[in-house]
Amino acid sequence: MKKISKILLLACAVFFAVSATYAQVSVGISVGIAPPPLPVYVQPECPVDGYLWQPGYWAYDNVEGYYWVPGVWVAPPNPGLYWTPAYWGYAGGAYGFHIGYWGPHVGFYGGINYGYGYGGVGFVGGGWSGGRFRYNTAVVNVNRTVIHNTYIDRTVVRNNNGGRTSFNGPGGVNARPNSREQAAMRDRHIQPTSQQLSHQQAASHNRSQFASVNHGRPATAAASRVSARPFSAQTKTAPHQATGFGQHAQARNSTANRTTARAPQQRAAVSHQTQRTPVQHAQQTRQQPQAHVQQARMQQQSRAPQPQQHMQQARAQQQPRMQQARAPQQQRAQQARAPQQRGGGERHR
């Protein structure tokens, strides 16, 4: 019993591991009605170097039916990965939706000719080389004035024998995976990015994208890049009101807009201050030496006596000395005069 239990546990572990590995190629939903034909549209130019093309496809809403998810340029999760498009396949009396995925090789996508490099088998719109993606401008639309890693290979161009058929099976494209596509199924796959999922969600909230409204001619068949709300037409509901995420995003955007509006004024004020600073600095630089010289002169003037004052001080010092030098002479002259005065008096008598 213990051996049987271990075998069962091991089998369950293997089953869940395989399910997780190939979850990207499993059927996501089954519908009893075939999807509409693929619409005809023009691919917009690649906006950023390294973006890959995700072909447009029909998705399904349980209430209102099929809606078109526009083709779009998307950023891969990592360099070196390719996108295998989603497709509808008929099996067991229903049409099943096979989710697209990222991987080192392009796998089976039902033989659907989505165009722009996805002719039904593999991808011929370019390839990775040295960590950069090289675009084949014979089948993809690239602005070569912006993106320079391009080449032209017209030998890969094939006629669209499948027409606009959007599903695999009876009445659609009769194709089976070849050896390369079967090998690609065993690769490690990565699910669509959050930007790709938000792109599909935005399409599901736009009534003009539903086949019941546009009769197979969606208002927006392709977009230049992924956006949470890339469509300007009237929407079914407001996704941000349902989830609350958009309200926070709007608050952040409002704050960012106010900050952006104030930024030019702040930059102008800073620039004005920056322009005045050198002038002020030069004025201060010129004023400081002048003030220093004036202070030094005042100190010298206060310390050094003036010539007149110096002469007066010298005379004042010399007068006492001259008086002292004259005093003995005056005394001797007086003493010499005294006998003469006494002798002259006696003769007079």
C-alpha positions as CSV (number, residue, x, y, z in Angstrom):
1,M,0.0,0.0,0.0
2,K,2.8,2.4,0.8
3,K,4.4,1.8,-2.6
4,I,1.1,2.4,-4.3
5,S,0.6,5.6,-2.4
6,K,4.1,6.8,-3.3
7,I,3.4,6.0,-7.0
8,L,0.2,7.9,-6.9
9,L,1.8,10.9,-5.3
10,L,4.6,10.9,-7.8
11,A,2.1,10.6,-10.7
12,C,0.1,13.6,-9.3
13,A,3.3,15.6,-9.0
14,V,4.3,14.9,-12.5
15,F,0.8,15.7,-13.8
16,F,0.8,19.1,-12.1
17,A,4.3,19.9,-13.3
18,V,3.3,19.0,-16.9
19,S,0.1,21.0,-16.5
20,A,2.0,24.1,-15.3
21,T,4.6,23.7,-18.1
22,Y,2.0,23.5,-20.9
23,A,-0.7,25.6,-19.4
24,Q,0.1,28.3,-22.1
25,V,-0.9,25.9,-24.9
26,S,-4.1,24.6,-23.3
27,V,-7.6,25.5,-24.2
28,G,-8.8,28.5,-22.3
29,I,-12.5,28.6,-23.3
30,S,-14.9,26.6,-25.6
31,V,-17.5,28.2,-27.8
32,G,-20.1,26.7,-30.0
33,I,-19.9,29.4,-32.7
34,A,-16.9,30.0,-35.0
35,P,-15.1,33.3,-34.7
36,P,-15.6,35.9,-37.5
37,P,-13.0,36.2,-40.3
38,L,-9.9,38.2,-39.6
39,P,-10.2,41.9,-40.5
40,V,-7.9,43.6,-42.9
41,Y,-5.7,46.3,-41.4
42,V,-2.4,48.1,-41.9
43,Q,0.4,47.4,-39.4
44,P,1.6,50.6,-37.7
45,E,5.3,51.3,-37.5
46,C,7.4,49.7,-34.8
47,P,7.7,52.5,-32.1
48,V,10.6,51.1,-30.1
49,D,13.7,49.1,-30.9
50,G,13.2,45.5,-29.6
51,Y,9.4,45.4,-29.6
52,L,7.8,42.4,-31.3
53,W,4.5,42.3,-33.2
54,Q,1.5,40.6,-31.6
55,P,-1.1,39.9,-34.3
56,G,-4.7,40.9,-33.6
57,Y,-7.2,38.1,-32.7
58,W,-10.8,37.5,-31.7
59,A,-11.4,36.9,-28.0
60,Y,-14.7,36.0,-26.4
61,D,-17.0,37.5,-23.8
62,N,-19.6,35.2,-22.2
63,V,-22.3,37.9,-22.4
64,E,-21.7,39.8,-25.7
65,G,-19.7,37.3,-27.8
66,Y,-16.6,37.8,-29.9
67,Y,-14.6,41.1,-29.7
68,W,-11.4,42.0,-31.5
69,V,-8.1,42.6,-29.7
70,P,-6.1,44.9,-31.9
71,G,-2.7,43.9,-33.2
72,V,0.0,45.7,-31.3
73,W,3.8,46.1,-30.8
74,V,4.7,44.7,-27.4
75,A,7.9,44.4,-25.3
76,P,9.0,40.8,-24.7
77,P,9.6,39.7,-21.1
78,N,13.3,39.0,-22.0
79,P,15.6,39.3,-25.0
80,G,15.7,36.2,-27.2
81,L,12.0,35.3,-26.8
82,Y,9.4,35.0,-29.6
83,W,5.7,35.4,-29.5
84,T,3.4,32.5,-30.5
85,P,0.0,33.9,-31.3
86,A,-3.3,32.7,-29.8
87,Y,-5.7,30.8,-32.1
88,W,-9.1,29.1,-32.2
89,G,-9.2,25.4,-32.9
90,Y,-12.2,23.1,-33.5
91,A,-12.3,19.9,-31.4
92,G,-15.0,17.9,-29.7
93,G,-17.9,19.8,-31.3
94,A,-16.7,23.3,-30.0
95,Y,-14.2,26.0,-30.8
96,G,-11.4,26.2,-28.2
97,F,-9.2,29.2,-27.6
98,H,-5.5,28.4,-27.3
99,I,-3.7,31.1,-25.4
100,G,-0.6,32.8,-26.9
101,Y,2.8,32.5,-25.1
102,W,6.4,33.6,-25.1
103,G,9.2,31.1,-25.8
104,P,12.7,30.6,-27.4
105,H,10.9,29.3,-30.6
106,V,7.6,30.0,-32.3
107,G,5.2,27.1,-31.8
108,F,2.0,26.0,-33.5
109,Y,-0.7,28.6,-33.9
110,G,-3.3,26.7,-35.9
111,G,-1.8,27.5,-39.3
112,I,-3.6,30.8,-39.2
113,N,-2.2,33.4,-41.6
114,Y,-2.2,36.5,-39.4
115,G,0.2,38.4,-41.8
116,Y,3.2,40.6,-41.0
117,G,5.6,37.7,-40.5
118,Y,3.1,35.2,-39.2
119,G,2.1,33.3,-42.4
120,G,0.8,30.2,-40.6
121,V,4.0,28.5,-39.8
122,G,6.8,30.0,-37.7
123,F,7.8,33.7,-37.9
124,V,9.7,35.4,-40.7
125,G,9.5,39.0,-39.6
126,G,13.0,39.0,-38.0
127,G,15.1,37.3,-35.4
128,W,17.4,37.9,-32.4
129,S,21.1,38.4,-33.0
130,G,23.6,39.4,-30.3
131,G,20.9,40.4,-27.9
132,R,19.2,42.7,-30.4
133,F,16.2,42.0,-32.7
134,R,16.8,42.4,-36.4
135,Y,13.6,43.3,-38.4
136,N,12.8,42.0,-41.9
137,T,11.3,45.1,-43.5
138,A,10.0,43.0,-46.4
139,V,7.1,41.8,-44.1
140,V,7.1,44.2,-41.1
141,N,6.6,48.0,-40.9
142,V,9.6,49.6,-39.3
143,N,10.8,53.3,-39.4
144,R,14.4,52.8,-40.6
145,T,15.3,56.3,-39.7
146,V,14.8,55.4,-36.0
147,I,15.5,51.6,-36.0
148,H,18.7,50.7,-38.0
149,N,19.0,47.0,-37.2
150,T,17.0,45.8,-40.2
151,Y,17.4,43.6,-43.3
152,I,15.3,42.7,-46.4
153,D,14.4,39.1,-47.3
154,R,11.6,38.8,-49.8
155,T,12.0,35.1,-50.3
156,V,9.9,34.4,-47.2
157,V,6.9,36.2,-48.6
158,R,4.0,33.7,-49.3
159,N,0.6,34.1,-50.8
160,N,-2.3,34.1,-48.4
161,N,-3.9,30.8,-49.3
162,G,-5.9,30.7,-46.1
163,G,-7.7,33.9,-46.8
164,R,-9.1,35.6,-43.7
165,T,-9.9,32.4,-41.9
166,S,-9.5,32.8,-38.1
167,F,-9.7,29.2,-36.8
168,N,-8.3,25.8,-37.3
169,G,-10.6,22.9,-38.2
170,P,-13.4,21.9,-40.5
171,G,-14.5,25.0,-42.5
172,G,-11.3,26.7,-41.5
173,V,-7.5,26.0,-41.9
174,N,-6.6,22.3,-41.9
175,A,-3.1,22.3,-40.4
176,R,-1.2,20.1,-37.9
177,P,2.0,20.8,-36.0
178,N,5.2,20.0,-37.8
179,S,8.3,18.6,-36.1
180,R,9.6,22.0,-35.3
181,E,6.4,23.2,-33.8
182,Q,6.1,20.0,-31.8
183,A,9.6,20.6,-30.4
184,A,8.6,24.2,-29.6
185,M,5.7,22.8,-27.5
186,R,8.2,21.2,-25.2
187,D,10.0,24.5,-24.6
188,R,9.6,26.4,-21.4
189,H,6.8,28.9,-22.1
190,I,6.1,32.3,-20.5
191,Q,2.6,33.6,-20.2
192,P,1.5,37.0,-21.7
193,T,2.8,40.0,-19.9
194,S,0.6,42.2,-17.7
195,Q,0.6,44.9,-20.5
196,Q,-0.7,42.3,-23.0
197,L,-3.4,41.3,-20.6
198,S,-4.4,44.9,-19.9
199,H,-4.5,45.4,-23.7
200,Q,-7.0,42.6,-24.1
201,Q,-9.0,43.8,-21.1
202,A,-9.3,47.3,-22.6
203,A,-10.6,45.8,-25.8
204,S,-13.2,43.9,-23.8
205,H,-14.6,47.1,-22.4
206,N,-15.0,48.8,-25.8
207,R,-18.3,48.1,-27.5
208,S,-17.0,49.2,-30.9
209,Q,-14.7,46.2,-30.8
210,F,-17.5,43.6,-30.5
211,A,-18.5,41.7,-33.7
212,S,-22.2,42.2,-32.7
213,V,-21.7,45.9,-33.1
214,N,-19.1,46.3,-35.8
215,H,-20.1,43.2,-37.9
216,G,-16.6,42.0,-38.2
217,R,-15.1,45.5,-38.8
218,P,-13.6,46.7,-35.5
219,A,-13.1,50.5,-35.0
220,T,-9.5,49.8,-33.9
221,A,-7.9,46.9,-35.7
222,A,-4.2,47.7,-34.8
223,A,-2.3,49.9,-32.3
224,S,1.2,51.1,-32.1
225,R,1.9,50.0,-28.6
226,V,0.3,48.5,-25.5
227,S,-1.9,50.8,-23.4
228,A,-4.3,50.2,-20.6
229,R,-7.0,52.2,-22.4
230,P,-5.9,52.6,-26.1
231,F,-9.3,53.3,-27.5
232,S,-11.2,56.5,-27.7
233,A,-14.7,55.1,-28.5
234,Q,-17.4,54.6,-25.9
235,T,-16.7,51.8,-23.5
236,K,-19.0,49.2,-21.9
237,T,-18.0,50.0,-18.3
238,A,-15.2,51.9,-16.7
239,P,-12.6,49.3,-15.6
240,H,-11.0,51.7,-13.1
241,Q,-14.3,52.3,-11.3
242,A,-14.8,48.5,-10.9
243,T,-11.3,47.7,-9.6
244,G,-10.3,51.0,-7.9
245,F,-6.9,50.8,-9.5
246,G,-7.7,53.5,-12.1
247,Q,-8.7,55.9,-9.4
248,H,-5.3,55.7,-7.7
249,A,-3.8,56.0,-11.1
250,Q,-5.8,59.1,-11.9
251,A,-4.8,60.6,-8.6
252,R,-1.2,60.0,-9.3
253,N,-1.6,61.3,-12.9
254,S,-3.3,64.5,-11.5
255,T,-0.5,65.0,-9.0
256,A,2.0,64.4,-11.8
257,N,0.3,66.9,-14.0
258,R,0.3,69.5,-11.4
259,T,3.9,68.9,-10.7
260,T,4.7,69.0,-14.4
261,A,2.8,72.3,-14.7
262,R,4.7,73.8,-11.9
263,A,8.1,72.5,-13.1
264,P,8.6,75.1,-15.9
265,Q,7.9,78.0,-13.4
266,Q,10.3,76.5,-10.9
267,R,12.9,75.9,-13.5
268,A,12.4,79.5,-14.7
269,A,12.9,80.8,-11.2
270,V,15.9,78.7,-10.6
271,S,17.3,79.8,-14.0
272,H,16.7,83.5,-13.1
273,Q,18.4,83.1,-9.8
274,T,21.3,81.3,-11.5
275,Q,21.6,84.1,-14.0
276,R,21.7,86.8,-11.3
277,T,24.1,85.0,-9.0
278,P,27.3,85.6,-11.1
279,V,26.5,89.3,-11.4
280,Q,25.9,89.6,-7.7
281,H,29.0,87.6,-7.0
282,A,31.1,90.0,-9.2
283,Q,29.6,93.0,-7.5
284,Q,30.4,91.6,-4.1
285,T,33.9,90.7,-5.3
286,R,34.5,94.3,-6.4
287,Q,33.0,95.8,-3.3
288,Q,34.9,93.7,-0.8
289,P,38.4,94.8,-1.9
290,Q,37.2,98.5,-2.0
291,A,35.8,98.2,1.5
292,H,38.9,96.5,2.7
293,V,41.1,99.2,1.3
294,Q,39.0,101.9,2.9
295,Q,39.1,100.2,6.2
296,A,42.9,99.9,6.0
297,R,43.3,103.6,5.1
298,M,41.1,104.6,8.0
299,Q,43.1,102.4,10.4
300,Q,46.4,103.9,9.1
301,Q,45.0,107.4,9.4
302,S,43.9,106.8,12.9
303,R,47.2,105.2,13.9
304,A,49.6,107.6,12.0
305,P,49.6,111.2,13.4
306,Q,49.3,114.1,10.9
307,P,52.3,116.3,10.2
308,Q,50.9,119.4,12.0
309,Q,50.1,117.3,15.1
310,H,53.6,115.8,14.9
311,M,55.3,119.3,14.8
312,Q,53.2,120.6,17.6
313,Q,54.1,117.6,19.8
314,A,57.8,118.1,18.9
315,R,57.7,121.9,19.8
316,A,55.8,121.1,23.0
317,Q,58.6,118.6,24.0
318,Q,61.4,121.1,23.0
319,Q,60.0,124.1,25.1
320,P,60.5,122.6,28.5
321,R,64.0,121.5,27.5
322,M,64.9,125.0,26.2
323,Q,63.6,126.6,29.4
324,Q,65.6,124.3,31.5
325,A,68.8,125.1,29.4
326,R,68.2,128.9,29.8
327,A,67.6,128.9,33.5
328,P,71.3,128.5,34.6
329,Q,72.4,131.3,32.2
330,Q,69.8,133.7,33.6
331,Q,70.9,132.9,37.1
332,R,74.5,133.6,36.3
333,A,73.6,136.9,34.5
334,Q,71.6,138.0,37.5
335,Q,74.5,137.2,39.9
336,A,77.0,139.1,37.7
337,R,74.7,142.2,37.7
338,A,74.2,142.3,41.5
339,P,77.8,143.6,42.5
340,Q,77.7,146.2,39.8
341,Q,74.5,147.6,41.1
342,R,75.9,147.8,44.7
343,G,79.2,149.5,43.7
344,G,77.6,152.2,41.6
345,G,75.4,153.2,44.5
346,E,78.2,153.9,46.9
347,R,80.0,156.2,44.4
348,H,76.8,158.1,43.9
349,R,76.5,158.9,47.5
